Amino acid sequence: MAAGCELSGHTRSFTFKVEEEDDAEHVLALTMLCLTEGAKDECNVVEVVARNHDHQEIAVPVANLKLSCQPMLSLDDFQLQPPVTFRLKSGSGPVRITGRHQIVTMSNDVSEEESEEEEEDSDEEEVELCPILPAKKQGGRP
């Protein structure tokens, strides 16, 4: 499911959270941050605020965007556990943040025998690589 928000001088933070209580694991996979129309040539620092394993709030800068040198940043599915807050720490934006909300359901339908069979099948599909041979020396060169 696509997800996104825009940070600017008017909306300096956005929190992505999951309301439903279920057995599924929710992941927010960030794909891109980019400056949008109306952005000034200034540093726009975006930080992510989340909780660590001790439930302490931590803030980490993830992007420093500037119109003249780095107007966008691809994050290649950078995964975060909700709830997570995005803050425009400096600059006036607007900065568009895009990603995907992934829901992984925990299923107990797979038996151990089926998972072992899948592992065996994947071993059979491996391709054998040819060994790399050393280069031949040419005789006539000093």
C-alpha positions as CSV (number, residue, x, y, z in Angstrom):
1,M,0.0,0.0,0.0
2,A,1.5,3.3,-1.0
3,A,2.2,5.9,1.7
4,G,3.5,9.4,1.6
5,C,3.5,12.8,3.2
6,E,4.8,16.3,2.6
7,L,6.8,18.4,5.1
8,S,7.0,22.2,4.9
9,G,7.1,25.3,6.9
10,H,3.4,24.9,7.7
11,T,3.6,21.1,8.5
12,R,7.0,20.4,10.0
13,S,6.3,16.9,11.2
14,F,4.2,13.8,10.3
15,T,3.7,10.6,12.3
16,F,3.0,7.3,10.6
17,K,1.3,4.9,13.0
18,V,-0.8,1.7,12.7
19,E,-4.1,1.8,14.5
20,E,-5.2,-1.8,14.3
21,E,-4.1,-4.4,16.8
22,D,-3.4,-7.6,15.0
23,D,-0.9,-10.4,14.7
24,A,0.7,-8.9,11.5
25,E,4.0,-7.2,11.3
26,H,3.8,-3.6,9.9
27,V,6.8,-2.1,8.1
28,L,7.2,1.3,6.4
29,A,9.6,1.0,3.5
30,L,10.8,4.4,2.4
31,T,11.5,4.8,-1.2
32,M,12.3,8.5,-1.9
33,L,12.6,12.0,-0.4
34,C,12.4,14.9,-2.9
35,L,12.0,18.7,-2.9
36,T,8.8,19.7,-4.6
37,E,7.6,22.9,-6.4
38,G,8.2,26.1,-4.5
39,A,11.4,24.8,-2.6
40,K,14.1,27.4,-2.0
41,D,17.8,26.8,-2.5
42,E,18.5,26.0,1.2
43,C,19.4,23.0,3.3
44,N,16.4,20.9,4.2
45,V,17.3,18.4,6.8
46,V,14.7,15.6,7.4
47,E,15.0,13.4,10.4
48,V,13.3,10.2,11.5
49,V,12.1,9.9,15.1
50,A,11.4,6.4,16.4
51,R,11.9,4.3,19.4
52,N,14.8,1.9,20.0
53,H,14.6,-1.5,21.7
54,D,14.6,0.1,25.1
55,H,11.6,2.3,24.0
56,Q,13.7,5.4,24.1
57,E,13.0,8.1,21.5
58,I,15.8,8.6,19.0
59,A,16.1,11.0,16.2
60,V,18.3,10.3,13.2
61,P,18.8,12.6,10.2
62,V,18.1,10.7,6.9
63,A,18.4,13.5,4.3
64,N,19.9,16.9,3.6
65,L,18.3,18.1,0.4
66,K,19.2,21.3,-1.4
67,L,17.7,22.4,-4.7
68,S,21.0,23.2,-6.4
69,C,23.0,20.1,-5.5
70,Q,20.7,17.3,-4.2
71,P,17.0,17.8,-4.8
72,M,16.1,14.2,-4.2
73,L,17.3,11.1,-2.4
74,S,16.5,7.4,-3.2
75,L,16.3,5.3,-0.1
76,D,15.8,1.9,-1.8
77,D,13.1,0.5,0.6
78,F,14.7,1.7,3.9
79,Q,12.6,-0.2,6.4
80,L,11.2,1.3,9.6
81,Q,8.8,-0.1,12.3
82,P,5.8,2.2,13.0
83,P,5.1,4.4,14.8
84,V,7.7,6.7,13.2
85,T,7.7,10.5,12.9
86,F,9.3,12.5,10.1
87,R,10.5,16.0,11.0
88,L,11.7,18.9,8.9
89,K,14.6,19.8,11.2
90,S,15.8,22.8,9.1
91,G,14.7,24.5,5.9
92,S,11.2,25.3,4.7
93,G,10.6,22.5,2.2
94,P,8.3,21.4,0.8
95,V,9.8,17.9,1.0
96,R,7.8,14.9,-0.3
97,I,8.4,11.6,1.4
98,T,7.2,8.4,-0.3
99,G,7.2,4.8,0.7
100,R,5.1,1.6,1.1
101,H,3.2,0.3,4.0
102,Q,3.9,-3.5,4.1
103,I,1.8,-5.8,6.2
104,V,3.3,-9.3,6.8
105,T,0.9,-11.7,8.3
106,M,2.2,-14.5,10.5
107,S,0.9,-17.8,9.2
108,N,1.3,-21.1,11.0
109,D,0.0,-23.1,8.0
110,V,3.4,-24.1,6.8
111,S,4.6,-27.4,8.2
112,E,8.3,-28.2,8.8
113,E,8.2,-30.8,6.0
114,E,7.1,-28.2,3.5
115,S,9.8,-25.8,4.4
116,E,12.5,-28.5,4.2
117,E,11.2,-29.5,0.7
118,E,11.4,-25.8,-0.4
119,E,15.0,-25.6,0.8
120,E,15.9,-28.8,-1.1
121,D,14.3,-27.5,-4.3
122,S,16.2,-24.2,-4.1
123,D,19.5,-26.1,-3.8
124,E,18.8,-27.9,-7.0
125,E,18.3,-24.7,-8.9
126,E,21.8,-23.4,-8.1
127,V,23.9,-22.7,-11.3
128,E,27.4,-24.1,-11.3
129,L,29.9,-21.4,-12.1
130,C,33.0,-22.0,-14.2
131,P,36.3,-21.5,-12.5
132,I,38.3,-18.4,-13.5
133,L,41.5,-19.4,-15.3
134,P,44.7,-17.4,-15.0
135,A,45.7,-15.2,-17.9
136,K,48.3,-16.7,-20.3
137,K,51.7,-14.9,-20.2
138,Q,52.8,-13.6,-23.6
139,G,56.4,-14.2,-24.4
140,G,57.9,-11.4,-26.6
141,R,57.4,-8.5,-24.2
142,P,60.3,-7.1,-22.2
